[in-house]
Amino acid sequence: MPCRRVKWLATALALFSPAPLPAQTRELGLGAIVTLSDPALAVGSVYGALRTSSRTRISVSVGAGLSRDVLAWRGELLGHFLFSPEERRKPGFYLAGGIAGVDGPVERGYLVLTLGVEARPRSGSGWAVEAGVGGGFRLGAAYRWRWFPGLFTQ
């Protein structure tokens, strides 16, 4: 039995261990996040991310908008796992999870879990859409610009 566990652990480490990038990739973006709960929330947001390896990135977004016709804001800190990080022509899927804080008519913190798809993850820019949970059902859409140090990827 222990040998089987070691094999499963080795397989999981091989699949989920990200290969390091020669230098960290930076991303900036503009987007919108909507949560469908009571009360619903809609914010326009600014997004920044750092790819910590070829398959992982850490992102921060801050947005302002409306909830119950009152000014509200939402901030998120998410970790992403990219399924197709080297794709230059096709969309790539990713999972993201982390935390969010909301202020406005409701002051709360949330756990966030989302599935996303983005255009050409290894190109200089592209759209992204997400669906998940975190303060109710969560939808997101964004346009992101990426800088890959030392590589021409346009």
DSSP file with accessible surface (Angstrom, degrees, kcal/mol):
  #  RESIDUE AA STRUCTURE BP1 BP2  ACC     N-H-->O    O-->H-N    N-H-->O    O-->H-N    TCO  KAPPA ALPHA  PHI   PSI    X-CA   Y-CA   Z-CA
    1    1 A M     >        0   0  147      0, 0.0     4,-1.8     0, 0.0     3,-0.3   0.000 360.0 360.0 360.0 -45.1    0.0    0.0    0.0
    2    2 A P  H  >  +     0   0   94      0, 0.0     4,-2.1     0, 0.0     5,-0.2   0.873 360.0  56.0 -59.5 -35.2    2.7    2.6    0.8
    3    3 A C  H  > S+     0   0   83      1,-0.2     4,-2.1     2,-0.2     5,-0.1   0.903 105.7  51.0 -63.1 -39.5    4.3    2.0   -2.6
    4    4 A R  H  > S+     0   0  156     -3,-0.3     4,-2.3     2,-0.2    -1,-0.2   0.907 109.2  50.7 -64.8 -40.7    1.0    2.9   -4.3
    5    5 A R  H  X S+     0   0  177     -4,-1.8     4,-2.6     1,-0.2    -1,-0.2   0.894 108.6  51.9 -63.9 -40.1    0.7    6.1   -2.3
    6    6 A V  H  X S+     0   0   96     -4,-2.1     4,-2.8     2,-0.2    -1,-0.2   0.918 109.4  49.9 -63.3 -41.3    4.3    7.1   -3.3
    7    7 A K  H  X S+     0   0  137     -4,-2.1     4,-2.5     2,-0.2    -2,-0.2   0.922 111.8  47.9 -63.5 -42.9    3.4    6.5   -6.9
    8    8 A W  H  X S+     0   0  178     -4,-2.3     4,-2.6     2,-0.2    -2,-0.2   0.923 113.3  48.2 -63.4 -42.1    0.3    8.7   -6.6
    9    9 A L  H  X S+     0   0  110     -4,-2.6     4,-2.6     2,-0.2    -2,-0.2   0.930 111.9  48.7 -64.8 -43.6    2.2   11.4   -4.9
   10   10 A A  H  X S+     0   0   55     -4,-2.8     4,-2.2     2,-0.2    -1,-0.2   0.908 112.5  49.0 -63.1 -41.4    5.0   11.3   -7.5
   11   11 A T  H  X S+     0   0   74     -4,-2.5     4,-2.4    -5,-0.2     5,-0.2   0.934 111.7  48.6 -63.4 -45.4    2.4   11.5  -10.3
   12   12 A A  H  X S+     0   0   41     -4,-2.6     4,-2.6     1,-0.2     5,-0.2   0.923 111.8  49.3 -62.2 -42.5    0.6   14.4   -8.7
   13   13 A L  H  X S+     0   0   97     -4,-2.6     4,-1.6     1,-0.2    -1,-0.2   0.907 111.4  49.6 -63.9 -39.8    3.8   16.3   -8.1
   14   14 A A  H  < S+     0   0   79     -4,-2.2    -1,-0.2    -5,-0.2    -2,-0.2   0.902 115.5  43.3 -65.4 -39.9    4.9   15.7  -11.8
   15   15 A L  H  < S+     0   0  112     -4,-2.4    -2,-0.2     1,-0.2    -1,-0.2   0.878 124.3  32.6 -73.0 -38.8    1.5   17.0  -13.1
   16   16 A F  H  < S+     0   0  122     -4,-2.6    -2,-0.2    -5,-0.2    -1,-0.2   0.478  87.6 105.1-104.8  -1.3    1.1   20.0  -10.8
   17   17 A S     <  -     0   0   68     -4,-1.6     2,-0.2    -5,-0.2    -4,-0.0  -0.701  67.9-138.0 -79.7 115.9    4.7   21.1  -10.3
   18   18 A P        -     0   0   51      0, 0.0    -2,-0.1     0, 0.0    -3,-0.0  -0.496   9.8-122.4 -76.4 141.9    5.1   24.2  -12.5
   19   19 A A        -     0   0   56     -2,-0.2    35,-2.9     1,-0.1    36,-0.3  -0.661  36.4-112.1 -77.2 134.4    8.2   24.7  -14.6
   20   20 A P        -     0   0  114      0, 0.0    33,-0.2     0, 0.0    -1,-0.1  -0.375  25.0-126.4 -68.4 147.9    9.8   28.0  -13.6
   21   21 A L        -     0   0   29     31,-0.3     3,-0.1     1,-0.1    33,-0.0  -0.622  19.3-119.4 -85.3 153.4    9.9   30.8  -16.1
   22   22 A P  S    S-     0   0  118      0, 0.0     2,-0.3     0, 0.0    -1,-0.1   0.868  99.7  -2.0 -61.4 -34.4   13.2   32.4  -17.0
   23   23 A A  S    S-     0   0   44    126,-0.1     2,-0.2    -3,-0.0    30,-0.0  -0.973  94.9 -87.0-149.4 158.1   11.7   35.7  -15.7
   24   24 A Q        -     0   0   87     -2,-0.3     2,-0.3    -3,-0.1    28,-0.1  -0.501  36.3-134.1 -77.2 135.5    8.3   36.5  -14.3
   25   25 A T  E     -A   51   0A   3     26,-0.6    26,-2.9    -2,-0.2     2,-0.3  -0.658  18.2-150.6 -85.2 137.9    5.5   37.5  -16.7
   26   26 A R  E     -AB  50 147A 141    121,-1.8   121,-2.7    -2,-0.3     2,-0.4  -0.860  10.6-168.5-111.2 147.0    3.4   40.5  -15.7
   27   27 A E  E     -AB  49 146A   2     22,-2.4    22,-2.3    -2,-0.3     2,-0.3  -0.988   7.0-177.0-134.5 142.2   -0.2   41.1  -16.6
   28   28 A L  E     +AB  48 145A  95    117,-2.3   117,-3.6    -2,-0.4     2,-0.3  -0.977  16.9 162.2-131.4 149.9   -2.5   44.1  -16.4
   29   29 A G  E     -AB  47 144A   4     18,-2.2    18,-2.7    -2,-0.3     2,-0.4  -0.987  33.3-132.8-160.9 167.6   -6.1   44.3  -17.3
   30   30 A L  E     +AB  46 143A 104    113,-2.0   113,-2.6    -2,-0.3     2,-0.3  -0.969  41.7 140.1-123.0 142.0   -9.5   46.0  -17.1
   31   31 A G  E     -AB  45 142A  19     14,-2.4    14,-3.1    -2,-0.4     2,-0.3  -0.889  40.6-112.4-161.1-170.0  -12.7   44.1  -16.4
   32   32 A A  E     -AB  44 141A  46    109,-2.7   109,-2.2    12,-0.3     2,-0.4  -0.993  16.6-162.7-141.5 142.5  -16.0   43.7  -14.7
   33   33 A I  E     -AB  43 140A   8     10,-2.3    10,-2.6    -2,-0.3     2,-0.4  -0.998   6.2-173.9-128.0 133.6  -17.2   41.4  -11.9
   34   34 A V  E     -AB  42 139A  52    105,-2.8   105,-3.0    -2,-0.4     2,-0.4  -0.993   3.9-166.6-125.6 131.4  -20.9   40.7  -11.2
   35   35 A T  E     -AB  41 138A   4      6,-2.5     6,-2.2    -2,-0.4     2,-0.9  -0.980  12.0-148.4-117.8 133.8  -22.1   38.7   -8.2
   36   36 A L  E     + B   0 137A  94    101,-2.8   101,-1.4    -2,-0.4     2,-0.2  -0.850  55.0 102.1-103.6  96.1  -25.7   37.5   -8.1
   37   37 A S  S    S-     0   0   48     -2,-0.9    99,-0.1    99,-0.2    -2,-0.1  -0.803  81.3 -44.4-150.3-166.9  -26.7   37.4   -4.4
   38   38 A D  S    S+     0   0  132      1,-0.3     2,-0.1    -2,-0.2    -2,-0.1  -0.910 137.3  21.6-115.4 102.7  -28.7   39.5   -2.0
   39   39 A P  S    S-     0   0   12      0, 0.0    -1,-0.3     0, 0.0    67,-0.0   0.546  98.6-138.8 -89.6 155.3  -27.7   42.2   -2.7
   40   40 A A        -     0   0   51     -4,-0.1    28,-0.4    -2,-0.1     2,-0.4  -0.339  18.5-154.3 -69.4 155.8  -26.3   41.8   -6.2
   41   41 A L  E     -A   35   0A   8     -6,-2.2    -6,-2.5    26,-0.2     2,-0.4  -0.998  15.1-176.4-137.4 137.8  -23.0   43.6   -7.0
   42   42 A A  E     +AC  34  66A  48     24,-2.0    24,-2.0    -2,-0.4     2,-0.3  -0.988  13.8 171.3-135.5 124.4  -21.5   44.9  -10.2
   43   43 A V  E     -AC  33  65A   7    -10,-2.6   -10,-2.3    -2,-0.4     2,-0.4  -0.974  31.1-136.9-132.8 147.6  -18.1   46.5  -10.3
   44   44 A G  E     -AC  32  64A  44     20,-2.3    20,-1.8    -2,-0.3     2,-0.3  -0.854  40.4-163.9 -92.2 139.0  -15.6   47.7  -13.0
   45   45 A S  E     -AC  31  63A  14    -14,-3.1   -14,-2.4    -2,-0.4     2,-0.4  -0.881  28.2-138.5-133.9 159.6  -12.1   46.5  -12.0
   46   46 A V  E     -AC  30  62A  92     16,-2.6    16,-2.0    -2,-0.3     2,-0.4  -0.940  29.3-159.6-111.0 136.6   -8.4   46.9  -12.5
   47   47 A Y  E     +AC  29  61A  14    -18,-2.7   -18,-2.2    -2,-0.4     2,-0.3  -0.929  14.9 176.8-124.3 138.8   -6.4   43.7  -12.6
   48   48 A G  E     +AC  28  60A  25     12,-2.6    12,-2.9    -2,-0.4     2,-0.3  -0.997   9.2 174.5-138.9 142.2   -2.8   42.9  -12.0
   49   49 A A  E     -AC  27  59A  12    -22,-2.3   -22,-2.4    -2,-0.3     2,-0.4  -0.985  21.1-153.7-146.6 158.0   -1.0   39.6  -12.0
   50   50 A L  E     -AC  26  58A  55      8,-2.2     8,-2.4    -2,-0.3     2,-0.8  -0.997  19.8-137.2-132.0 121.8    2.4   38.0  -11.8
   51   51 A R  E     -AC  25  57A   1    -26,-2.9   -26,-0.6    -2,-0.4     6,-0.3  -0.756  16.6-171.7 -80.3 115.4    3.0   34.5  -13.3
   52   52 A T  S    S-     0   0   62     -2,-0.8     2,-0.3     4,-0.7   -31,-0.3   0.628  70.7  -7.3 -84.2 -15.7    5.1   32.8  -10.7
   53   53 A S  S    S-     0   0    6      3,-1.4     3,-0.3   -33,-0.2   -28,-0.1  -0.911  90.8 -79.4-159.8-176.4    5.8   29.8  -13.0
   54   54 A S  S    S+     0   0   15    -35,-2.9     3,-0.0    -2,-0.3    -3,-0.0   0.827 129.2  30.1 -66.4 -27.6    4.6   28.6  -16.4
   55   55 A R  S    S+     0   0   79    -36,-0.3    27,-3.3   -39,-0.1     2,-0.3   0.464 114.4  62.2-109.4  -4.9    1.4   27.2  -14.9
   56   56 A T  E     + D   0  81A  31     -3,-0.3    -3,-1.4    25,-0.2    -4,-0.7  -0.921  49.1 172.3-127.6 151.2    0.7   29.5  -12.0
   57   57 A R  E     -CD  51  80A   1     23,-1.4    23,-3.1    -2,-0.3     2,-0.5  -0.986  22.5-141.1-149.0 155.8   -0.1   33.1  -11.4
   58   58 A I  E     -CD  50  79A  80     -8,-2.4    -8,-2.2    -2,-0.3     2,-0.3  -0.972  26.8-170.0-115.7 129.3   -1.2   35.3   -8.5
   59   59 A S  E     -CD  49  78A   4     19,-2.9    19,-2.4    -2,-0.5     2,-0.4  -0.914  14.8-166.6-125.2 152.2   -3.7   38.1   -9.3
   60   60 A V  E     -CD  48  77A  75    -12,-2.9   -12,-2.6    -2,-0.3     2,-0.4  -0.995  11.0-179.8-130.4 135.1   -5.1   41.1   -7.5
   61   61 A S  E     -CD  47  76A   7     15,-2.0    15,-2.6    -2,-0.4     2,-0.4  -0.995   8.1-171.9-136.1 145.9   -8.1   43.0   -8.6
   62   62 A V  E     +CD  46  75A  87    -16,-2.0   -16,-2.6    -2,-0.4     2,-0.3  -0.999  14.8 172.8-134.9 131.7   -9.8   46.1   -7.2
   63   63 A G  E     -CD  45  74A   5     11,-2.5    11,-2.2    -2,-0.4     2,-0.3  -0.969  20.3-153.5-142.3 155.9  -13.1   47.4   -8.5
   64   64 A A  E     +CD  44  73A  60    -20,-1.8   -20,-2.3    -2,-0.3     9,-0.2  -0.958  37.1 113.0-126.0 147.4  -15.8   50.0   -7.7
   65   65 A G  E     -CD  43  72A  17      7,-2.9     7,-2.5    -2,-0.3     2,-0.4  -0.821  55.0 -49.1-174.6-144.2  -19.5   49.8   -8.7
   66   66 A L  E     +CD  42  71A  97    -24,-2.0   -24,-2.0    -2,-0.2     2,-0.3  -0.920  28.5 172.9-127.6 145.2  -23.0   49.5   -7.4
   67   67 A S  E >  S- D   0  70A   8      3,-2.2     3,-1.3    -2,-0.4   -26,-0.2  -0.934  87.1  -8.7-145.0 121.1  -24.9   47.3   -5.0
   68   68 A R  T 3  S-     0   0  143    -28,-0.4     3,-0.1    -2,-0.3   -27,-0.1   0.889 127.6 -62.1  56.2  37.9  -28.5   48.3   -4.1
   69   69 A D  T 3  S+     0   0  152      1,-0.2     2,-0.4     3,-0.0    -1,-0.3   0.751 115.9 116.2  60.6  23.5  -27.9   51.6   -5.9
   70   70 A V  E <  S-D   67   0A  74     -3,-1.3    -3,-2.2     0, 0.0    -1,-0.2  -0.953  77.8 -97.9-120.5 142.8  -25.1   52.4   -3.4
   71   71 A L  E     +D   66   0A 129     -2,-0.4     2,-0.3    -5,-0.2    -5,-0.2  -0.357  53.3 169.7 -58.4 133.1  -21.4   52.8   -4.1
   72   72 A A  E     -D   65   0A   3     -7,-2.5    -7,-2.9   -30,-0.2     2,-0.3  -0.946  19.7-154.2-142.6 160.6  -19.6   49.6   -3.4
   73   73 A W  E     -DE  64 103A 114     30,-2.5    30,-2.0    -2,-0.3     2,-0.3  -0.952   1.7-162.3-135.9 160.4  -16.1   48.1   -3.9
   74   74 A R  E     -DE  63 102A   3    -11,-2.2   -11,-2.5    -2,-0.3     2,-0.4  -0.993   3.3-170.7-143.2 132.9  -14.7   44.6   -4.2
   75   75 A G  E     -DE  62 101A  15     26,-2.5    26,-2.5    -2,-0.3     2,-0.4  -0.962   8.1-169.9-122.8 142.6  -11.1   43.4   -3.9
   76   76 A E  E     -DE  61 100A   9    -15,-2.6   -15,-2.0    -2,-0.4     2,-0.4  -0.988  17.2-167.7-134.6 145.3   -9.8   40.0   -4.8
   77   77 A L  E     +DE  60  99A  85     22,-2.5    22,-2.2    -2,-0.4     2,-0.4  -0.981  27.4 174.0-128.3 114.0   -6.6   38.0   -4.3
   78   78 A L  E     -DE  59  98A   4    -19,-2.4   -19,-2.9    -2,-0.4     2,-0.4  -0.945  29.2-145.7-128.0 147.1   -6.5   34.8   -6.3
   79   79 A G  E     -DE  58  97A  31     18,-3.0    18,-2.1    -2,-0.4     2,-0.4  -0.910  25.2-156.2-104.7 135.8   -4.1   32.0   -7.2
   80   80 A H  E     -DE  57  96A   7    -23,-3.1   -23,-1.4    -2,-0.4     2,-0.5  -0.899  14.7-158.8-116.7 144.1   -4.5   30.6  -10.7
   81   81 A F  E     -DE  56  95A  40     14,-2.8    14,-2.0    -2,-0.4     2,-0.5  -0.984  18.9-150.7-117.6 117.3   -3.6   27.2  -12.2
   82   82 A L  E     - E   0  94A   1    -27,-3.3    12,-0.2    -2,-0.5    -2,-0.0  -0.771  11.4-167.1 -93.7 127.2   -3.3   27.4  -16.1
   83   83 A F  S    S+     0   0   89     10,-2.6    -1,-0.1    -2,-0.5    11,-0.1   0.790  88.5  22.8 -81.8 -30.6   -4.1   24.3  -18.0
   84   84 A S    >   +     0   0   48      9,-0.7     3,-1.5     1,-0.1    -1,-0.2  -0.484  69.6 157.3-133.2  65.1   -2.6   25.5  -21.4
   85   85 A P  T 3  S+     0   0    7      0, 0.0    -1,-0.1     0, 0.0    -2,-0.1   0.745  73.2  53.1 -68.5 -20.5   -0.1   28.2  -20.5
   86   86 A E  T 3  S+     0   0  100     35,-0.1     2,-0.3    36,-0.1   -31,-0.0   0.421  76.1 124.5 -95.0   3.6    1.9   27.9  -23.8
   87   87 A E    <   +     0   0   60     -3,-1.5    35,-2.6     1,-0.2    36,-0.3  -0.473  29.4 173.6 -71.1 122.4   -1.0   28.2  -26.1
   88   88 A R  S    S+     0   0  114     -2,-0.3    -1,-0.2    33,-0.2    31,-0.0   0.604  77.0  24.3-101.9 -17.1   -0.4   31.1  -28.6
   89   89 A R  S    S+     0   0  217      2,-0.1    31,-0.1     1,-0.1    -2,-0.1   0.677 112.4  56.4-121.4 -29.1   -3.4   30.7  -30.9
   90   90 A K  S    S-     0   0  139      1,-0.1    30,-0.1    29,-0.1    -1,-0.1  -0.706  87.5 -93.3-106.5 160.4   -6.3   28.9  -29.0
   91   91 A P        -     0   0   68      0, 0.0     2,-0.4     0, 0.0    28,-0.2  -0.300  37.9-148.0 -65.3 154.7   -8.0   29.8  -25.8
   92   92 A G  E     - F   0 118A   1     26,-2.8    26,-2.5    -5,-0.1     2,-0.2  -0.974   4.7-135.0-127.7 143.7   -6.8   28.2  -22.5
   93   93 A F  E     + F   0 117A 113     -2,-0.4   -10,-2.6    24,-0.2    -9,-0.7  -0.604  23.5 178.1 -93.9 156.0   -8.7   27.2  -19.4
   94   94 A Y  E     -EF  82 116A   0     22,-2.3    22,-3.0   -12,-0.2     2,-0.4  -0.987  22.8-137.5-151.6 156.2   -7.7   27.9  -15.8
   95   95 A L  E     -EF  81 115A  80    -14,-2.0   -14,-2.8    -2,-0.3     2,-0.4  -0.909  23.5-172.5-108.5 144.8   -8.9   27.4  -12.3
   96   96 A A  E     +EF  80 114A   3     18,-2.5    18,-2.8    -2,-0.4     2,-0.3  -0.995   8.1 170.8-138.5 146.0   -8.6   30.2   -9.7
   97   97 A G  E     +EF  79 113A  29    -18,-2.1   -18,-3.0    -2,-0.4     2,-0.3  -0.991  22.5  97.5-150.8 150.9   -9.3   30.3   -6.0
   98   98 A G  E     -EF  78 112A  26     14,-2.1    14,-2.7    -2,-0.3     2,-0.3  -0.945  60.5 -48.7 170.4-143.3   -8.7   32.8   -3.2
   99   99 A I  E     -EF  77 111A  96    -22,-2.2   -22,-2.5    -2,-0.3     2,-0.3  -0.879  32.9-166.2-128.7 156.1  -10.4   35.5   -1.2
  100  100 A A  E     -EF  76 110A   7     10,-2.3    10,-2.8    -2,-0.3     2,-0.4  -0.985   6.0-156.3-138.3 148.4  -12.5   38.6   -1.8
  101  101 A G  E     -EF  75 109A  24    -26,-2.5   -26,-2.5    -2,-0.3     2,-0.4  -0.984  10.9-167.3-124.6 138.9  -13.5   41.5    0.4
  102  102 A V  E     -EF  74 108A  17      6,-2.9     6,-1.5    -2,-0.4     2,-0.3  -0.971   5.9-177.5-127.2 140.8  -16.6   43.6   -0.3
  103  103 A D  E     +E   73   0A  56    -30,-2.0   -30,-2.5    -2,-0.4     4,-0.2  -0.991  44.7  68.7-136.5 145.7  -17.7   47.0    1.2
  104  104 A G  S    S-     0   0   24     -2,-0.3   -32,-0.2   -32,-0.2   -33,-0.1  -0.972 111.3  -5.5 149.0-132.1  -20.8   48.9    0.5
  105  105 A P  S    S+     0   0   45      0, 0.0     2,-0.4     0, 0.0   -33,-0.1   0.802 141.6  37.5 -61.7 -26.8  -24.3   47.9    1.6
  106  106 A V  S    S-     0   0   23      2,-0.1     2,-0.6   -67,-0.0     0, 0.0  -0.990  70.7-159.2-126.4 133.4  -22.7   44.7    2.8
  107  107 A E        +     0   0  152     -2,-0.4     2,-0.3    -4,-0.2    -4,-0.2  -0.934  40.3 133.3-112.0 105.9  -19.3   44.4    4.4
  108  108 A R  E     -F  102   0A 140     -6,-1.5    -6,-2.9    -2,-0.6     2,-0.3  -0.982  47.9-132.7-148.7 161.9  -18.1   40.8    4.0
  109  109 A G  E     -F  101   0A  60     -2,-0.3     2,-0.3    -8,-0.2    -8,-0.2  -0.857  27.9-170.0-112.8 151.1  -15.2   38.6    3.1
  110  110 A Y  E     -F  100   0A  50    -10,-2.8   -10,-2.3    -2,-0.3     2,-0.4  -0.980  25.9-123.7-138.9 152.9  -15.7   35.6    0.8
  111  111 A L  E     -F   99   0A 141     -2,-0.3     2,-0.4   -12,-0.2   -12,-0.3  -0.776  34.8-151.2 -87.2 141.2  -13.8   32.5   -0.5
  112  112 A V  E     +F   98   0A   8    -14,-2.7   -14,-2.1    -2,-0.4     2,-0.4  -0.948  21.5 172.6-120.8 136.1  -13.7   32.6   -4.3
  113  113 A L  E     +FG  97 133A 108     20,-2.3    20,-2.7    -2,-0.4     2,-0.3  -0.974  16.4 164.0-140.0 126.3  -13.5   29.6   -6.7
  114  114 A T  E     -FG  96 132A   3    -18,-2.8   -18,-2.5    -2,-0.4     2,-0.4  -0.981  32.5-143.0-145.7 153.1  -13.8   30.1  -10.4
  115  115 A L  E     -FG  95 131A  89     16,-2.6    16,-2.2    -2,-0.3     2,-0.3  -0.969  32.0-178.4-113.0 131.3  -13.2   28.5  -13.8
  116  116 A G  E     -FG  94 130A   2    -22,-3.0   -22,-2.3    -2,-0.4     2,-0.4  -0.879  22.4-155.8-130.5 162.9  -12.0   30.7  -16.5
  117  117 A V  E     -FG  93 129A  25     12,-2.4    12,-2.4    -2,-0.3     2,-0.3  -0.996  16.1-173.2-135.1 136.7  -11.1   30.7  -20.2
  118  118 A E  E     -FG  92 128A   1    -26,-2.5   -26,-2.8    -2,-0.4     2,-0.3  -0.973  28.8-107.0-132.5 148.8   -8.7   33.3  -21.8
  119  119 A A  S    S-     0   0    5      8,-2.6     4,-0.2    -2,-0.3   -29,-0.1  -0.549  89.7 -20.6 -73.7 130.3   -7.7   34.0  -25.3
  120  120 A R    >   -     0   0   92     -2,-0.3     3,-2.3     1,-0.1    -1,-0.2   0.843  65.7-158.8  42.2  73.6   -4.2   32.9  -26.3
  121  121 A P  T 3  S+     0   0    2      0, 0.0   -33,-0.2     0, 0.0    -1,-0.1   0.721  88.8  49.2 -57.7 -21.5   -2.5   32.6  -22.8
  122  122 A R  T 3  S+     0   0   16    -35,-2.6   -34,-0.2   -38,-0.1     2,-0.1   0.271  95.8  92.5-103.8  14.6    1.0   33.0  -24.3
  123  123 A S  S <  S-     0   0    6     -3,-2.3    31,-0.2   -36,-0.3     3,-0.1  -0.468  90.3-101.0 -99.9 176.5    0.3   36.0  -26.4
  124  124 A G  S    S-     0   0    3     29,-0.4    22,-3.3    -2,-0.1     2,-0.3   0.704  95.6  -5.4 -72.2 -20.0    0.7   39.7  -25.7
  125  125 A S  E     + H   0 145A  18     20,-0.3     2,-0.3    -5,-0.2    20,-0.2  -0.987  65.1 146.8-164.8 166.5   -3.0   40.3  -24.9
  126  126 A G  E     - H   0 144A   2     18,-2.1    18,-3.0    -2,-0.3     2,-0.1  -0.917  40.6 -83.8 169.2 167.6   -6.5   38.8  -24.9
  127  127 A W  E     - H   0 143A 113     -2,-0.3    -8,-2.6    16,-0.2     2,-0.3  -0.391  33.3-164.4 -84.6 164.1   -9.9   38.5  -23.4
  128  128 A A  E     -GH 118 142A   1     14,-2.2    14,-2.5   -10,-0.2     2,-0.3  -0.985   5.6-170.6-148.4 142.8  -10.9   36.4  -20.4
  129  129 A V  E     -GH 117 141A  67    -12,-2.4   -12,-2.4    -2,-0.3     2,-0.3  -0.984   8.9-173.3-133.3 146.8  -14.2   35.2  -19.0
  130  130 A E  E     -GH 116 140A  20     10,-2.5    10,-2.2    -2,-0.3     2,-0.3  -0.975  11.7-171.8-138.8 151.8  -14.9   33.5  -15.7
  131  131 A A  E     +GH 115 139A  42    -16,-2.2   -16,-2.6    -2,-0.3     2,-0.3  -0.992  36.0  98.2-141.5 140.1  -17.8   31.8  -13.8
  132  132 A G  E     -GH 114 138A  14      6,-2.2     6,-3.3    -2,-0.3     2,-0.3  -0.923  61.0 -65.6 179.9-151.3  -17.8   30.6  -10.2
  133  133 A V  E     +GH 113 137A  83    -20,-2.7   -20,-2.3    -2,-0.3     4,-0.2  -0.914  53.6 122.5-130.4 156.2  -18.7   31.4   -6.7
  134  134 A G  S    S+     0   0    4      2,-1.7   -22,-0.1    -2,-0.3   -24,-0.1   0.068  93.8   2.6 151.4  85.2  -17.6   34.0   -4.1
  135  135 A G  S    S-     0   0    7    -24,-0.2     2,-0.2   -26,-0.1   -94,-0.1   0.797 138.8 -41.1  86.9  32.6  -20.3   36.3   -2.7
  136  136 A G  S    S-     0   0   31   -101,-0.1    -2,-1.7   -99,-0.1     2,-0.2  -0.578 115.5 -17.7 104.2-173.9  -23.0   34.5   -4.7
  137  137 A F  E    S-BH  36 133A  98   -101,-1.4  -101,-2.8    -4,-0.2     2,-0.5  -0.504  76.5-150.5 -64.2 130.2  -22.7   33.2   -8.2
  138  138 A R  E     -BH  35 132A   4     -6,-3.3    -6,-2.2  -103,-0.2     2,-0.4  -0.921  18.9-178.4-117.1 128.5  -19.8   35.2   -9.7
  139  139 A L  E     -BH  34 131A  72   -105,-3.0  -105,-2.8    -2,-0.5     2,-0.3  -0.966   8.0-179.3-120.4 141.8  -19.3   36.2  -13.4
  140  140 A G  E     -BH  33 130A  10    -10,-2.2   -10,-2.5    -2,-0.4     2,-0.3  -0.988  11.2-178.6-141.0 149.5  -16.2   38.1  -14.6
  141  141 A A  E     +BH  32 129A  52   -109,-2.2  -109,-2.7    -2,-0.3     2,-0.3  -0.989  16.6 159.5-144.4 142.4  -15.0   39.4  -18.0
  142  142 A A  E     -BH  31 128A  22    -14,-2.5   -14,-2.2    -2,-0.3     2,-0.4  -0.978  35.6-134.2-154.8 164.4  -11.7   41.2  -18.7
  143  143 A Y  E     -BH  30 127A  93   -113,-2.6  -113,-2.0    -2,-0.3     2,-0.4  -1.000  32.5-165.6-123.5 129.8   -9.2   42.2  -21.3
  144  144 A R  E     -BH  29 126A   7    -18,-3.0   -18,-2.1    -2,-0.4     2,-0.4  -0.932  15.6-154.7-123.3 144.2   -5.6   41.6  -20.2
  145  145 A W  E     -BH  28 125A 107   -117,-3.6  -117,-2.3    -2,-0.4     2,-0.4  -0.924  18.8-160.5-112.6 138.4   -2.1   42.7  -21.5
  146  146 A R  E     -B   27   0A   6    -22,-3.3     2,-0.5    -2,-0.4  -119,-0.2  -0.941  12.1-159.2-126.1 144.2    0.9   40.5  -20.9
  147  147 A W  E     -B   26   0A 135   -121,-2.7  -121,-1.8    -2,-0.4   -23,-0.0  -0.975   4.7-168.3-123.6 116.8    4.6   41.1  -20.8
  148  148 A F    >   -     0   0   13     -2,-0.5     3,-1.9     3,-0.3  -123,-0.1  -0.894  27.2-127.9-103.0 105.5    6.9   38.1  -21.2
  149  149 A P  T 3  S+     0   0   50      0, 0.0  -126,-0.1     0, 0.0     3,-0.1  -0.268  86.1   1.4 -57.6 130.6   10.5   39.2  -20.4
  150  150 A G  T 3  S+     0   0   89      1,-0.1     2,-0.4  -128,-0.1     0, 0.0   0.485 111.3 100.2  75.2   2.6   13.0   38.4  -23.1
  151  151 A L    <   -     0   0   77     -3,-1.9     2,-0.7     2,-0.0    -3,-0.3  -0.965  63.6-143.7-124.7 137.9   10.5   36.8  -25.4
  152  152 A F        +     0   0  177     -2,-0.4   -29,-0.0     1,-0.1     0, 0.0  -0.877  34.9 157.6 -94.6 112.7    8.8   38.2  -28.5
  153  153 A T              0   0   15     -2,-0.7   -29,-0.4    -5,-0.1    -1,-0.1   0.293 360.0 360.0-122.7   8.6    5.3   36.7  -28.3
  154  154 A Q              0   0  159    -31,-0.2   -31,-0.0   -30,-0.1    -2,-0.0  -0.404 360.0 360.0 -74.6 360.0    3.0   38.9  -30.4
